[in-house]
Amino acid sequence: MRFGVLGPLGVWTADGAPVAVRGAKVRALLAVLLGHEGRPVPVDRLIDDLWGGSPPRNPTGALQVKVSQLRRALDEAEPGARDLVSFEDALGYRLRVDAGDVDATRFTGLLARAREAPAPGSRAGLLTEALDLWRGPAFADFADEAFARPLTALLEERRLTAIEERAEARLEIGEHGALAAELGDLVDRHPLRERLRAAYMRALYGTGRQSEALDAYADLRDRLREELGLDPGPEIAGLHRRILGQDSALAAAPPPRTNLPAQLSELVGRDEAVAQVQAVLKAGRLVTLTGPGGVGKTRLALEAAARAAADHPDGVWLVELAGLARTDGTPAVDRLAEAAIAVLGIRDDTAPGMPRSGVPADPAERLAGALRTRRALLVLDNCEHVIDDVAALSGRLLRAAPEVRILATSQEPLGLAGESAWPVPPLRSPRSPADGGPAALRTFSAVRLFEARAAAAVPGFAIDAANARAVAAICRRLDGVPLALELAATRLRALDVHDLAERLDDRFRLLSSGHRGAPARQRTLRAMIDWSWELLSEPERVVLRRLAVHAEGCALDAAEEVCAGGGVAPADVLDLLARLVDRSMVVRDAGGTRYRLLESVAAYALERLEEAGDAERVRLRHAAFYTALAERAEPLLHGRDQQRWLQRLDAEHGNLRGALEGAVRRGDGGSALRLVNALAWYWYLRGRIGEARRAFAMALDVRSGAPEAARARAEAWRTGLGLLGEHAADVRTPGETIADPGERARAEWFLSDVLLGAGDLNLGRDLVERALPVFRRLGDRWGTAAALATEANHALVRGDLGTLERSGAESRAIFEELGDRWGQVRAIDLLARLAEIKGDHRGAADLCRDGLGPAEELGLWLQVSLLQSGLGRLALLAGDHAEADRRHERGRALAAEHGYRPGEAFALTGLALTARRAGRLDDAATGMRDVLAYEREVRYAPGIALGLAELGFTAEQRGDAAAAEALHREGLAVARDTGDPRAIALALEGLAGVASLTGAPADAARLLGDAAALRESAGAPLPPEERGDVDRISAAARSALGDDAFALHHGALHHGALHHGRNA
């Protein structure tokens, strides 16, 4: 919502519709709040400003009524706007609006920007923009109100200062005549303003009216003496003496010799670009601004040229070439030279056909001769359609006239020695529609341009929380191309910004009308691209059309494969791509040989591809290439080239998705299954579990054209991916339909691995025990290492620390030999868990950090999640609860982001553990109940046992013995089923706490002794950092029994600990 006080009070919605605020007191309330510029206004002050010395009987109640009426008026115009008027205890009411939403603060901001502008023309333009915000006297409706008088006086003083500063800027650029006419009335209305009168005197003197300038000074002197008893100040007195002495520095500088057009709007988002172009222009004599149509080459060139006027005393001259036809019978170089001759006003009075005495007949020679001694800048605009002729003429002029510089704009460089080609980039756009709120979005130059042009089209338009996502999407989808953004902004006269964003799929119809004063090629988006298309050769058009089937760009090998054919040889594609890059139709990304099209160019080229009847054939070539690429990448994701191929598949994500969707659309089940089977491991490594599930569902839904083996392999992948956090009831193991024993072993291994977090541990153990010998027999080193890691993980779950250590170490060694960093991270994580169990917490932390670096570098986010949570556990054991929470929360967020529910549960368990040890029992219970519900859903016995134990300890610490006993007994039963002696020991320790709480200290000591014996039998005695519960329960039992009796009961019957655990 926008507000205006520079004139009558005004309110407009974000879309520019006026808002009616009725009632004198309601309007006055709004004016007072606006006058305080977002600061709170105390209730007493508001009552005094609204009613003065005659307040109503209940002034506070009356004020609340007016506030309510104001809120209602704002909310009816724009839902949610009532919240702009807020109340803060002890402070008062405030109007919460951004500075840019009030014309007075925008005015002040433009004044500040003008004072920082380096060039007088820019200062004058910004000051004019600021003064144009005034619609009449400030707070015009409240001229007689006491609250408005100081505000009105302050704003009026700023307005007059802006007028004076603008006058001084215009004097610098030689506008003395216009100022002399404009300032006379102002001086009459403000006769004692010395700065204003000084500008008036300079304007008069600069136009040859010295006597009038002296009279203006005399009038000021007389008025000051008569009215104030003062003399004029030293600055204007000094100006008077300089006029008397006819100081030549006061003479009006001749206007710059130029034909550059005045600009109707501010150049937005190009300050850095202008400075860079100026620097390049100073360093060289030929600069070509290159870029696609509509990117703003001409506007940037004109701004840079205008600022370079002082360096070119013989003029800055624009030669517009867009209107020159490529052929009309006259030699092209001659026509170009004649266009420049006409602009420069070089005379040739010899009649046609008559001999010319000393006048060269060749127009180019005549132009070169005229420029030979001049220090001038030629701006050759829109050179692309006559590029060779412009290059020939430019080379000739630069050789003949050593003080001449040329600034050209073209979609491709001129290709001359010494040329500085400067690519004009699109304006910076948000990467996604979610890139922040209004303030964050305004850091993007594309957004600032769109907002400025939208506000010009629809007064009052501004970015706010409601439309920020739509504006971000528009700027991103239009690639930050200024012409496209300006065309889109004009559409806001007829469309809401959200509707505009939604209709960009039909952009050529949508952006089909622009400013009437623009060249025809810039009035519509289609015309802009048509102009560039017409300049291409037929082979270039063929390649451009075919490039458009690629999503998010393509590498050179893809372009050579997909774009070749039909008269274009694969060997020619690179040269044609280079030409298209030179012509600014294709963008080559920095840092690699990768090519992409701006979205609007891609949409245009796809239309042309359909018109050519070539679309289906090209899409088939595209699908074939990317299916083959995925199959080539699959084995390379298991070795030393893992990172390079992950990055390649990341870059091709859009193309791979497009190939799959195309295969599904055509009913080509064989290709669809080939593609998803090849990409499954990539998706897993990248943690894109949801994407993988959807892709397999799509491919398997195509019932025709797929070999049974491929379908069976895909079913196995789908089952495994579905188990990553889902229920495990319907697990189907790979059968004989996967005929290849190695492929079948891989499928069994993967199912075994994911079952570690999804319930049926016995089935998982059976599967890995089947797969491992097959891998060893086939010599599959990667499969062997992967199965060993899974075997080690199953050993971890059941407390078999010897197998965990042996298999984990062998797995790590093989993965290091193969160079597979995912496998190394996996093995390191398992060995870190082992170190933690054995009490080597420093070693465990070192191992976690060893794994975290490569996991983050490769983007293995599932492993990063687990390692972060692992470090969180270690921080908890070290007593650093804050670090433990930070690490666990990081692990939880990563797991949730990638749909990895086992990792999320692992992290949430850590957060609950920390909460209980920090004494936050309610948080601990709530968090652990959520985790336990998930573990029960997937039937993961180790997680269920731990969750029950933790909830039991929490109940015991709260004094609820019955609940604690029930939880620990259930936990003991689950732990017994797992066979993990550590899990059984934990349940016994919990029951010891119950015994101590219920007055049975001897039972508590005995249970603690049995638990300690179980831990010793597993080779994992409880380290000091993990003895918190045991020490707490032991202290209570020892206190009740005495040391000797406690020791006696604690040491009894250890030989029957496991049996006792089963019958506790």
N, C-alpha and C positions, 0 to 999 in steps of 0.2 A: 504494500500500500504506500502511496506517495502523498506528501503533504506540501502545501505551498503557503508561505507568508509574505513573499515578495510581491505584494499586491493584495487583493482581497483574499481572505482565507479560502483555501481550496484543498480538496481531498479527492484522490483518484485511486481506483483499484489497480492491481498489478497489470491489468490489461488496458488501463487507460480510461476506464469508464468513470465519469464524475460521481462522487458520493455526496448525497444530500445530508448535511448535519443541520437539523432544524432546532430553533430555539436560541435566543440571544445568549442566555447564560451558558448553554451547552457549548455554543461556538466560542464563547469567551474562555470557558474552561479549557477547550482544546488549544486555543491560542496561547494561554498561559503555559500549558505543558510543553507546547512546541518551543516557546521562548526559552525554556530552561534546558533545551537540547539534550534530553534524556536523563537529566539529573532529577532526583526526587524533590517534590515541592511539598512542604509541610501543610497540614490541613488548615492551620490558622492563616497561613499566607494565602492559600487558595480562597478561603472565605473572605479575606480582606480584599483580594483582587476582584472577586466577583460582585461583592455587595458593598464594599467600602464601609462607610459609617452607618449604613442602614441594613444590618444583617437580619435575616428572618428569625422567627421565634426560636426555632431549633436549627441553628446554622449547620451543625454537623450532619443532621439528617437530610437537610436540603441539599447539601453538597453530595451526599451519597446518592440522592435521586438523580442529580445532574450527571454524576459519574456513570450511573446505570444507563441513563438515556444515551450518553456518548458511546458506551460499550455496545448498546443495542444497535445504534446507527452504523457503527463500524462492522459489526458482525453480520448485519443484514446485507451489507454490500459485499463482504468477503468472509465466509465462514471461518471462524477461528480468530478473526481480527480483534474480538473483544479482549483477548489476552494481551493486546498491546498496551492497554491501560492497566497497570498493576499497582497494588498497594503494598508497602513495606512498613512493618511495625517500626514506630519511632522515627521514621523518615518521611513518610507521606506517599503521595501518588506520583507515578512517573509514567511517561509515554516511551515505550521501548521500541525504538525504530533505528535502523541503520542510518549512518550519516548521509549516505547517498540518497536516502528516501525523503529528505527535506530540502527544499530548494535553497534555503538560507545557508545550510551547511555545505551543500554542493557549490554554492557561490563562493564561500570562503575557501573551499578546497581548490577551486579553479584559480583563484587569486594566488594561492601558494604555489601551484604548479607553474603559473605564468612567471612568477619571480625567479623560478629555477630554470626556465627555458633559455637556451643560449642565444637563439636568433631572435631579432626584433620581430620578424614576421610571425614566428611561432608565438611570441608573447602577445602580440596584437590579436592573433586568432583566439587564443585561450581567454583573453580578457573580453573579447567580443562575445564568446560563448557564455562567459559568466554574466555579462550585462544583459544578454538576451533572456536570462531567467526572470528578469524583473517584468512584472505585469502591471505595475503601478506602484504607488507608495507602499512601503512595508507596513504590514498590519493595517491596511487601509480601512478595514471595518471598525477598527478600535482606536482611531486617531485621538479621541477625547478621553480614553481610559488611562488612568494613572499607570497601570502596569505596563502599558505598551510604549509609553513615551521614551524611557531609556533605551528600550530595544530598537525602536524606530530611529532614534538619533544615532545609535551605534551602527546600524545597518546602512543608514543614509550616508554616514561618514565613509564607510567602506565603499559604497557605490561611487561616491565622488573621487575617492582615491583611485579606484579602478579606472574611472574615466581619465584621470590625469596620467596614470601609468600607460594606458593605451595610447593617449595622445603623444607621449614621449616616444613610445615604440614606433608609432607611425611617422613621427618626425625623422627617426633613424632611417626609415626606408623611403624617405623623400615625399611623403604625402602632405606637403605643406599647403597646397592649394585647397584640398578638400577640408583640411582641418581649420583653415582660416574661416571658411564658411560655416563650419559646424560649431566652433567654440564661442562665437560671438554671443549667442543667446545665453549659453551657460555662464559666461563671465558676467553678463548683466544680472543673472539670478543669484550669483555668488561673487559679488564684486570684491570681497576681501580675501579670497583664496589666492595666495601668492603663487603657488605651484601651477594652478590652472591658468592664471594670467600669464605666467612665464611661457607656458606652452603656446598660448595664444600669440604672444609677442613674437616668438620664434617663427610661428607659422606665417604671421604677417610679413616679417622681415624676409623670410625665405621666398615669398612670392613678390618681392620688390616693393612692398608697402611699408617702407621705413618710417615715414612720418606717422602712419597710423600705429605702428608699434610703439613709437615714442609717446604718442598721445595716450595709448593704453597704460603706459607706465605712469604718466603724469596724473591720470585719473585715479589710479591706485594710491599714489602718494598723497593726493589731496584728500581722498576719503579717509585714509588712515589717520591723517593729522586732525581732520575735523571730528571724526567719530571716536577715535581711540587715543589721540594724542601721541601717535607713534610714527616712526619713519619706516619705509620698506626695509625688509630684511636684507642681509648682505648678499645672498645669492641672486635675488632679482635685481638688486642695485648693480651688481657686477654685470649681469646681462644687459642692463641699460647702458653701461659704459661701453660694452663691446659693440652694441648696436650703433652708438654714437661714433665709435671708431671704425665702423664698418669691417669688423673682424671677418675675414674670409672663411673662417671655420664655421660661421653661422649660416653661410649661404646654403641653400638647399642643394643637397647632392643630386646630381642628375639621376633620374630613375635608371635602374639597371637596364642595360641593353638586352632585352630578352623578349621572347614571345611565349614564355611559359604561361600556361593558363592558371588563373587563380583557382585554388581548391575550395570546394564547397563544404568539406568536412575535414575533421582532424584525422591525421594518419595514426592509426591505433596499432600498438604492439610492434612497432618497427624501429624504436629508438636505437637499439643496438645495431640493427641492420644498416640504418642510415649512417651511423658512425663508421661502421666497417667499410661501406661502399665509399664514403668520403676518403678514408685512409688509402684504400686501393687506388682511387682516382688520383690522389696526390702522388702516389708512387709510380704510376704508369700512365701511358698516354692512350691506351685502348682498353676499356673495361666493358665486358658484355655481361649483362644480367640475364641468366638463363632460368628456365623453369616452365612448368606446364601452363596452359592457358588459364587465366583467372587467378593465378597465384599472387599477383600484385607487382609484377615487374615494372610496369609503366608508372604506377603511383610511387614506388620506391625510387625509380630513376628521377622523376620530377622533383621529389623532395630533396634528394641528394644534389641534383643540379642546382636547385634554387639556393641551397646553402653554399654552393661553390661559386656563386655569382661574383663575390668580391675578388676571387682569384683570377677572373677572366674579364678584364676591362673592355674587351671587344665584344662581349656578349655571350649569353647562354641561349642557344637556339634549338628549338624542338623541330625536328623534321619527321613528320608522321608518314609512315610508309604503308600502312595497312590498306589504304585506298588505291595503291598502285597495282594495276593488273599485271599479270606476269608476261603477257604478250599483247602488244597493240601495234606492232610494226616498227616501233622506234627501238633502237638498241637500249637494253635495260639499264646499263650504266649511265647512258645519256639521260634517261628519264629520271634516275635517282639524282644525278647532278642538277638537273633542271629544277627538281623539287627543292633542293637545298638552296639553289640560286634565288628562287622565288622567296623563300623564307628570309634569306639574308638581305634581300633587296638589292642584289647586284644588278646594275643596269646594263642593258645591251640595246642601244638605240639604233643600231644598224638595221635597215629595212631588210626583210627576208629576200634572199637571192642576190643581194648586192655585196660587193667585196667589202671586207671589214679591215679597216686600216689599223693594224696592230692588235686587233681583237681575235683571240683564238676561236676557230670555228667549233672546236671540240668543247662541249659543255663541261666535261670533267676537267679539262685543262684550264678553262676559264675560271671555274670554281677554285681550283688549286692556286691559280695566280692571284685571285682576290684574297685568299686566306694566307698567302705566303708570309706576310709580316704581321698577321693578326694573332692576338692571344685570346682565343675563343674556345668555347666548349660546344660541340655539336651532340645533341641527343637524337640518335637514330632509333626510332621506336617501331617495334613490330617488324623485324627484319626477316623472319623465318621463311616467308614465301618467296623472297628475292635474295636469299642468303649469299649465293655465289657472287651476285652483282654488288651487294653491299660490301662484301669482303674485298672485291677488286677496287671499288671506289675508295674505301677506307684506307687500304694500303697506299694508294696513290696520293691521297691527301696527307697522310702522316709523313710520307717521304718528302713532300713538297713544302709543308708548313710545319716547321719544328715547334711552334708554340701552340699548335692546335691539339686539343684532346677530344676523344670521341667516347661517349657513353652510349652503348647500344643495348637494346632489349630484344631478345630472340628466344625461341624455344630450343635453339642449339647454338653453340659458339660459332664465331666467324672462321675460326681455324687459321688465324694469322700469327706469325711469329711475334712475340712480345705481348700477345693478348692475355689479359687477366679475365678468365671466365669465373663469374661469381654466381653460384646457384642460389636462387631465391627460394628459401624453404617455405612450406605452408606455415601458418601460424600454429603455435603450440596448442594442442587440444588435450582434453582429459582422455586418459586411456580407457576408462570405462564410465558408464553412467553413474557409478557410485563414488566418484572421486570427490567426495566432500560436499560441504554446504556452500552457500553463496560466497562467503569470504574466500574459501579455498579455491572455488571455481574461478574467481576473478584473478587469480594468479596466472591463469592461462590466457594468452593473448587472443586466441580465437574466441573465447567466451567474452572478453572485454569488447571485441569488435561487434559480435552479435548483439550484445546488450545495448551498445551505443546506437547501432543501426535500428534495432527494434524499438528503442525509445524514440528515435526520430520518426519511425513509422506509426507508432502507437504511443502518444505522450503519456508518461506515467509508468511505462513498462519498466520493470526491474526484476532481477533475479531474486527469488526468495526460496524458503525451504520447500514450498509447494511445487515450484516449477524447476528446481535445480537439476533434478535427474533428467528431465526432458531437454533442457538446454544443453547439458553435457552430452546427451546422445546425439543431438543435432550437430554440435560442433565436431564430435568424433566421427560421425558417419559422413559428414561433408569434408573430412580430411583436413580441416582447418584452412580450406581454400577461400580466400577473402571474397571473391566474386560469388561463389556458391552461398556463403554465409549472408552476404548482402541481399541476394535474391530471396533467400529463405526469410530474412527479417521482414521484407516487404509483404510476405504472405500473412503476417500476423494481423494485418488489417481485416482479414476475412476468417482466420483460423486461430483457435486457441493453440498455445505453444505445445500442449500435449498432442493435439490432433496433428500438428505439423510434424512432430517427431514420428508419429505412427504412420504417416503417409509417405515417408522418404523412400519406401520400396518402389514407389512410382515417381521418382524424383524428376524425370524429364517432363512429365505432365505438370507436376506440382510447381516446379521452378521455371515457369514458361512466360513470365513477364517481369521485366525489370524497369529501370529508369529510362524514360523516353530520351533523355539526353545522351545516353550511352551509345557507343557504336553498335551497329546491328549484331555483330558477333558476340557482344557482351550483354545482350538483353535477355537471353535465355541460357540455361545450362546446356541444352542440346546444341545451340548455335556455337557456344564456346568450344565444344569438343568437335563439332563439324569442321570448324576452321582448321583445327590441327589435323584431323583425319584427311582432309583434302590434300594436305601437303605430303602425305606418305606415298611411297611407291607401293605397287601391288604386293610384292613379297613382304614388305613391312606390315601391310594391313593383314596379311594372312597370319603372320606370327603374332601380331597384337590380338587378333580375334581368338586365336587358340590359347594364348596365355591367360585369357580371361576365365577359363574353366578352372584355373588353380585358385584355391582358397588360401589367403594370407601369404601369397607369393610362392616361389619355387626356386630350386637350385638349378644350376646350368645343365646338369645331366637330365633333369626332368624336362626342361625346356627343349633340349635337343631331341628328346624322344617324342614328346607330345606335339611339338610344333612343326615337326618335319612332315614331308609328304605333300602331294598335290603341287609339284613344281618347286618345293623348297627342300633342298638337300640337307641332311643333318649337319654336314660340314659348314653350311651357310648360316645356320641359326645364330651362332655366336656373333658374326658380323652384323646380322640384322638386329640382334638385341642391342649391340653397341650403338647402332644408328638410332634405335628407338630411345635408348638412354640419352643420347646426345640431343634428340628432339624433345626430350622431357615428357615423353609419353609413357615411359617405363622408369621406375625408380630402382636403382641398385642400392641395396642396404649396405651401410658401412660395416666393415669387419668381416666381409665374406662375399663370395660370388652368389648372391641371391637376389632375385628380381621380383618386384611386385607392382601392381597397378593401384593407383588411387581408386577408391571405391566407385566414384562416379565414372571414371574411365573404364573400369571393369564392367559396370552395368551397360555402358554404351557399347563396348566391344562384344559383350554377350548378345546384344540385340543384332549386331552385325553378323555374328557367327550364325545365329538362327536364320537370318536373311540369306546367308550364303549356302544354307542347306548342309552345313558341315558339322553341326553340333553333336549329333549322336556318335558319329565316327570319332570325333576328337575326345568325347567323354569316355568312350571305350578304351582309347589309347591311354588316357589319363588313369583309368581304373586298372588297366593291365600293368602300367608302370609302377603304381604305388602298391599293388598287391605283391609284385616281384620285389620291390624295395623292402617291404615288411618281412618277406621270407628270407631275404638276404641278411637282414639285420638280426633275425631271431637268434642264430647261433653265436653271433658276435656280441650279444648282451651277456654272455657267460664268461668273458675273458678280459684281456688287457684293453681291448677297444671299447669296453662297456660304456665309459663316459662319453666318448665321441658319438657312439650310436644312440645313446639316450638323447643327446642334444640334437642329433639329426632327426630322430623321430618326434622330439618336442617341436622342432621347427615345422615338421610336416603334419602336425596334428590335424589341421583343418583339411588338408588334402586326403589324409587317411580316412577321416570321418566322411568326407564327400565320396570317396571311392566305395566305402561300405554302403552308404545310403543309396548310391547309384545301383550297386549290385542288388540290393533288396528291392529297389523300385523296379528293376528289370526282371525280378524273379530268378536271378542267377544265384542259386543257393551254393553251388560249388565255389564260386569266387568269394561269396560272403564268408563261408566257413574257412576257406584258405586264409583270408585276411584276419579274422578274429583269432584263429588258432596261432597265427604268427605273431599277433600283437599281445597275446594274453600275458606273457611274462613282462613285457614293457609296462602294461597297465598296472600289474602287481608291483613292480619296482617303483613306479611313480605314485603308488597309493591311490590310483584312480579306480577304486573298487566299484563305485556306483556306475561309472561310465562303462566299465568292463561288463558288468551284469547286463546293462541295457543293450550293449553291442551283441553279446551272445544271444540274448533273447530275440533280438531282431533277426540275426542270422539263422537261428534254429527255427524260427517261424516260417522261413521259406522252405517249403516241403519238397521242392523239385530240384533236380540237377546237382545233387550232392552225393559223393561216394559215402558209403556206410562208415568206412573207417574215419573219415573226416568228421562225420556227424558224431560218432562215438567219442572221438577225442574232444570235440567241442562240448559234449554233454558232461564229460569229466571235468573240464575246466569250469563249466557253469556251476556244477555241484560244489567244487572247491571254493570258488569265489563267493557263492551263496553262503557258505559256512562261516565266512569271516564276520562273525558277530550274529549270525542267524541261528535258528533252531536246527538241531542236527537229526531230527527224527527220520527224515526221508533220504538218508545218505544212500546213494547207489554207487557201488564200487565198480571200477572198470572191468568189463568182462572180456571174453575172447573176441569181441567185435574189434578191439584194437589189436590187430594181428601182430604188429611189430613188438617184440618183447621189450625193447628199449623204451618205446613210446608208452607201453603199458606200465612199465616200472616208473616212468616219470609221473604218469597220472596217479599211480598208487602213492608215490612219495608225496606229491602235492596234497592229496586228500589227507594223508597222515599228518602232514605238517599243520594244515589248517584245523584239523580236529583237536589240536592241542588247546585251542580256545573255544571249542564248540561241542564239548560234551563227551563223546564216546571214546574214552582214552584207550580202552582195550582194542577196539577196532583200529584206531590209529596206530597202536603198537604193532598189531598184526600186519598192517599194510607196509610199514617201514621195514619190518623184518622180512617181508616177501621181496621188497624192492632192492634192499641193500645187496644181497648176494647176486642178483641179476646184474646190477651195475658193476660189481667186481668182476663177474664172469665176462661181461662184454667189454671191459676195459674203459668204461665210461667214468673218467676221473671226476668230472663235475657232478654227475649223479651220485657217485660214491660220497663225495664231500658233503653234498646236500643231505643225503640220507643219514650220514653220521651226525650232522648237526641236529637233525630231527630226533635221532636216537638219543642224543645227549639231552635234548629238551624233555623227552619222555622220562629219561632217568631223573632229571631234576624234579619233575612232578611227583615221582614215586619215592624220592629221597635216596636214590642209588647214586651216591656221590662218586664212587669209583668209576662207574660207566660214564657218568657225566664228564669226569676229568679226561678219561682216555679218548672217548669219542670226540669230545670238544676239541682237544688238542690235535688229533689227527685231521679233523675237518679243517681247522684253521691252517694247518700246514699245507694241505692240498689246495685250498683256495688261494693261499699265498703263491704257491707254485703256478697256478693257472692265471693269477693276476685278477681274479674276480673280487672286486672290493665289496660287493654286496655280501658275498659269502664270508669274507673276512670279518665284516661288521657283525654278521649273525653269530659267528663262532666266538668273537670277542665278547659279545653280550652274554653268552652262556657262561664263559669262563669268568666274567665279572660277577655273575650270580654265585658261582662256586666260591670265589674269593670272599664274597660277602657272607655266605653261610659259614665259612671257616673262620670268620672274624677278621680277615685281612681287609679292612675297610679302605685303607689307603691304596692297596693294590687294586681293589675293585674300582675305586674312583679313577685310578690311572687307566685301567682298561676301558671304562666307559668313555673317558675323554679320547682315548685312542680310537675308539669306534665312532665317536660323534663327529669328528672332523671330516673323515671321508664320507660319512652318511649325509652330512649337510652339503658337502661339495657336490655329491652326485644327485642330491634331491631325493634321497631315499627316506621319505617322510614317515613311513611306518616305523622304520628302524630308529629314526631320530626321536619319535614319540616315546618308544620304549626306553631308549638310552637316557632321555631327559628325565623320565620317571625313575629310572634306576639311580641317577644322580640325586633325585629328590629323596629316595629311600636312604641313601647314604648321608645326605644332609640331616635327615631326621635322626639317624643314629648318632650323629655328631652333636645333636642338640640345637641345630640351627633351624628353628621352625620356619622362619621367614624364607630362607633359601629353599627349604623343602617345599613350601607352598608354591614358590615361584617356579621351581623346576616341574613339579607335578602339574601345575596349571598350564605350563607350556606344553607338556606332553599331552594333556587332555585336549587342548585346543587343536593341536595338530591331528590327533586321532579323530576328533569330531569332524574337522574340516574334510578329511579323506574317507569318512564313513567307516572307520576302523574301530568297531565296537570293542573288541578285546583290549586294544590299547587304551581306549577311553575308560574302560572298567579298571584297568591296571592303575591308571593315573588317579581316578576317583577314589580307589582304595587307599592310595597314598595320602590323599588329602584328608580322608577320614581318620587314618592312623595318626596323622599329625594333630588333627583337632583333638583327639582323645588325650594324647600325651601333653598337649598344651592346656588341658583342663576344660576344653569347650565340648562338654559331653553331649549337649543337644545337637550341635553341628555334627559331631562324630556319629551319633545314632542316625540322624537323618541321612547323611551321606552314605553310611554303610548299608542302610536298608535299601537305598536305591541300587547300590551295587549288587546286593544279595538278590534282589528281584531279577536283575539281568542274569546273574550266574545260574539261578534256578531255571530261567527261561531256556538257557542253552545247555543246562544240565552239566555244568563244569564243576566237578566234585571238589578239586582243590580250592577254587574260589568260594564255593559254598561253605566249606569247612572253615576257611579263614574268616569269612563274613560272620558266621555264627559265633565263632570265638570272640571276635571283636565286639559284637553286640552283647555277648555274655559278660565280658569284662566291664563294658559300659554299665550294664544293669547292676552288676556287683558293686561298682564304685558308687552308684546311686543308692545302694542299700536294698535293692529289690532281689532278694535271694531266690525266690521262686522262679522269677523270669530268667535269672542268670543260670540256674540249674537246668531249666528246660532247654535253653539255648545251647549250653555246653554239652548236654547229653545228646542232643541231636547232632551237634558238631562232631562228637566222638564217633557216632555211628557212621557219619559220612567219611571221616578221616580213616576209620578202620577199613572201609571199602577201597580207599585209594592205596592202602598199604604203605603210606609214607609215615615212618616213625616220628618225624618232626611234627607232622600234623596231629598225630595221636598225642604226642607230648604236649602240644599247645592246648588241646582239649582237657587233658588231665590237669594242667596248671590252672585252667579256668575252674575246674571242679574243686581244686584245692582252695581257690578263693571263695567259693560258695561254702565249703566246709568251715573255713575260718570265720566267715560272716555269721554262720548259724551255730557257732559254739562248739565245733568239733575240730579243735586244733590238731589232735593226733592224726585224724584222717587227712587233714591238710598237709601235714608233714609227710605222711606216707605217699600221698599222691604226687607231691613235689619230688620225692625221691624216685618214684617210678618214672616220672617225666625226664628227670636228669639221666637216668639209666638208659632210657630210649634214645635220647640225644647222643649219649656216648656211644651207643651201639651203632649209630649211623655215622659216626666220625664227625659229628657236628655239635659239640657242646655249646651251650648258650654263651656267646661272648658278653663281656661286661656291658657293652652299650645296649644290649637287648634284654637285660635282666630287670627292667623296671618293674614289671608285674610280679615276677618271681620274688624279687627282693622285698617288695611291699607285702606280699602274702606271707613270705617267710618270717619277716619281722613280727607280724601279728601273731603267727603261730608260736614263734620262739618266746615272745613275751608271755603268752598264756601257759606254755609248757615248761619253760626253762631250757637252758642250753643242752643239758645232758639228755633230757627226755626228747627234745626236738631231734637231736642227732640220732637217738635210738630209733625213733619212728621213721626218720628220713632215710636211714640206711637199711631198713628191713625189706626183704623179699624182692630185691632188684632182679633176681633171676627170673621172676615171673612178671616182669613189667608189662610185656606185650600182652600176655594173657590177662593180667589185671586190667589193662586198658580196655580189653574187650568186655570185661564184666563190671566195670566201674559203675 
